Amino acid sequence: MNRADIYGGLTAALNDGPISTAYGRDINGKPTALLVIGDGARTLGISVGDSSLDTLDQLEAAVAELKAWALRQQQLKSLPEVA
């Protein structure tokens, strides 16, 4: 079954990071891996420990798509305004 578990709806503003990874073990000793956005009390952790390589490839492709969008937005800002 393909699914993503979202515990409560949320929107997080990435702004300028920080972004990191964290590795460890859960309370049952199972290995865990997290994509961590933010720090301190403003941290969002996305567990990827149970993700397949295909799912991580999808994440990588989505980030590349978002980066391309941000680049286009920067390029549009640099164009002169027309009347």
Contact map, one row per residue, 1 for C-alpha under 8 A:
11100000000000000000000000000000000000000000000000000000000000000000000000000000000
11110000000000000000000000000000000000000000000000000000000000000000000000000000000
11111000000000000000000000000000000000000000000000000000000000000000000000000000000
01111100000000000000000000000000000000000000000000000000000000000000000000000000000
00111110000000000000000000000000000000000000000000000000000000000000000000000000000
00011111100000000000000000000000000000000000000000000000000000000000000000000000000
00001111100000000000000000000000000000000000000000000000000000000000000000000000000
00000111110000000000000000000000000000000000000000000000000000000000000000000000000
00000111111000000000000000000000000000000000000000000000000000000000000000000000000
00000001111100000000000000000000000000000000000000000000000000000000000000000000000
00000000111110000000000000000000000000000000000000000000000000000000000000000000000
00000000011111000000000000000000000000000001000000000000000000000000000000000000000
00000000001111100000000000000000000000000000000000000000000000000000000000000000000
00000000000111111000000000000000000011000000000000000000000000000000000000000000000
00000000000011111000000000000000000000000000000000000000000000000000000000000000000
00000000000001111100000000000000000000000000000000000000000000000000000000000000000
00000000000001111110000000000000000011000000000000000000000000000000000000000000000
00000000000000011111000000000000000011100000000000000000000000000000000000000000000
00000000000000001111100000000000001111000000000000000000000000000000000000000000000
00000000000000000111110000000000001110000000000000000000000000000000000000000000000
00000000000000000011111000000000111100000000000000000000000000000000000000000000000
00000000000000000001111100000000111100000000000000000000000000000000000000000000000
00000000000000000000111110000011110000000000000000000000000000000000000000000000000
00000000000000000000011111000011100000000000000000000000000000000000000000000000000
00000000000000000000001111111111000000000000000000000000000000000000000000000000000
00000000000000000000000111111111000000000000000000000000000000000000000000000000000
00000000000000000000000011111100000000000000000000000000000000000000000000000000000
00000000000000000000000011111100000000000000000000000000000000000000000000000000000
00000000000000000000000011111110000000000000000000000000000000000000000000000000000
00000000000000000000000011111111000000000000000000000000000000000000000000000000000
00000000000000000000001111001111100000000000000010000000000000000000000000000000000
00000000000000000000001111000111110000000000001111000000000000000000000000000000000
00000000000000000000111100000011111000000000001110000000000000000000000000000000000
00000000000000000000111000000001111100000000111110000000000000000000000000000000000
00000000000000000011110000000000111110000000111100000000000000000000000000000000000
00000000000000000011110000000000011111100011110000000000000000000000000000000000000
00000000000001001111000000000000001111100011100000000000000000000000000000000000000
00000000000001001110000000000000000111110111000000000000000000000000000000000000000
00000000000000000100000000000000000111111110000000000000000000000000000000000000000
00000000000000000000000000000000000001111110000000000000000000000000000000000000000
00000000000000000000000000000000000000111110000000000000000000000000000000000000000
00000000000000000000000000000000000001111111000000000000000000000000000000000000000
00000000000000000000000000000000000111111111100000000000000000000000000000000000000
00000000000100000000000000000000000111000111110000000000000000000000000000000000000
00000000000000000000000000000000011110000011111000000000000000000000000000000000000
00000000000000000000000000000000011100000001111100000000000000000000000000000000000
00000000000000000000000000000001111000000000111111000000000000000000000000000000000
00000000000000000000000000000001111000000000011111100001000000000000000000000000000
00000000000000000000000000000011110000000000001111100000000000000000000000000000000
00000000000000000000000000000001000000000000001111110000000000000000000000000000000
00000000000000000000000000000000000000000000000111111011000000000000000000000000000
00000000000000000000000000000000000000000000000001111111000000000000000000000000000
00000000000000000000000000000000000000000000000000111111100000000000000000000000000
00000000000000000000000000000000000000000000000000011111110000000000000000000000000
00000000000000000000000000000000000000000000000000111111111000000000000000000000000
00000000000000000000000000000000000000000000000100111111111100000000000000000000000
00000000000000000000000000000000000000000000000000001111111110000000000000000000000
00000000000000000000000000000000000000000000000000000111111111000000000000000000000
00000000000000000000000000000000000000000000000000000011111111100000000000000000000
00000000000000000000000000000000000000000000000000000001111111110000000000000000000
00000000000000000000000000000000000000000000000000000000111111111000000000000000000
00000000000000000000000000000000000000000000000000000000011111111100000000000000000
00000000000000000000000000000000000000000000000000000000001111111110000000000000000
00000000000000000000000000000000000000000000000000000000000111111111000000000000000
00000000000000000000000000000000000000000000000000000000000011111111100000000000000
00000000000000000000000000000000000000000000000000000000000001111111110000000000000
00000000000000000000000000000000000000000000000000000000000000111111111000000000000
00000000000000000000000000000000000000000000000000000000000000011111111100000000000
00000000000000000000000000000000000000000000000000000000000000001111111110000000000
00000000000000000000000000000000000000000000000000000000000000000111111111000000000
00000000000000000000000000000000000000000000000000000000000000000011111111100000000
00000000000000000000000000000000000000000000000000000000000000000001111111110000000
00000000000000000000000000000000000000000000000000000000000000000000111111111000000
00000000000000000000000000000000000000000000000000000000000000000000011111111100000
00000000000000000000000000000000000000000000000000000000000000000000001111111110000
00000000000000000000000000000000000000000000000000000000000000000000000111111110000
00000000000000000000000000000000000000000000000000000000000000000000000011111111000
00000000000000000000000000000000000000000000000000000000000000000000000001111111000
00000000000000000000000000000000000000000000000000000000000000000000000000111111100
00000000000000000000000000000000000000000000000000000000000000000000000000001111110
00000000000000000000000000000000000000000000000000000000000000000000000000000011111
00000000000000000000000000000000000000000000000000000000000000000000000000000001111
00000000000000000000000000000000000000000000000000000000000000000000000000000000111
